[in-house]
Amino acid sequence: MFTGIITDIGSLTAIDRHEGGARFEVQTAYDLSTIDIGASIAHSGCCLTVVEKRGDRYTLDLSNETLAVTTLDHWRVGDRVNLERALKVGDELGGHIVSGHVDGVGELIALTEDGDAYRLKVRVPRPLHRYIAHKGSIALDGISLTVNEVEDDVFGVAIIPHTWTHTTLSDRKVGDKLNLEIDLMARYAARWRETL
């Protein structure tokens, strides 16, 4: 589990694609002596397992399923990646509960400046739009955000300067794809309602 609070921006340093998926190498500022083989780290919202470590880099194995349902299949060497280590009991929950299980891929359809902040509008694939509520939580590329507005399959969020400069959102442009994770409570509430 994660909180959606990004604690490092890593860099993708190698990609090895193969029939069963891919192997990625990521460079990080994390102290890798404190990260065990088998540890979970969220990569722009996608929970992946550390399988090897070397210096300031670690390796991840990705299945074809992960590549198919996230933005990771389009990543290239040199891309910057939002990173968050797994939540520990007793850690501050500064964002919201994020599982690291990407529900779908949204499209950034508008990006505007709002003083020293920014406003983003994202189109959500159907039927995921049913789970997004005004003032609810959502994770975009692993970042915990509050939904400011919803109109059909488009929602908007406001990005404060700190979030803009301390995540990869500042790399994004209109037309880019973003990993989406719907709020866990919304997902269960919608499922409960469907079963009534």
Secondary structure, DSSP 8 states (H G I E B T S, - for coil): -B-S---EEEEEEEEEEETTEEEEEEE-SS-GGGS-TT-EEEETTEEEEEEEEETTEEEEEEEHHHHHHSSGGG--TT-EEEEEE---TT----S--B-S---EEEEEEEEEEETTEEEEEEE--TTGGGG--TT-EEEETTEEEEEEEEETTEEEEEE-HHHHHSSGGGG--TT-EEEEEE-HHHHHHHHHHHT-
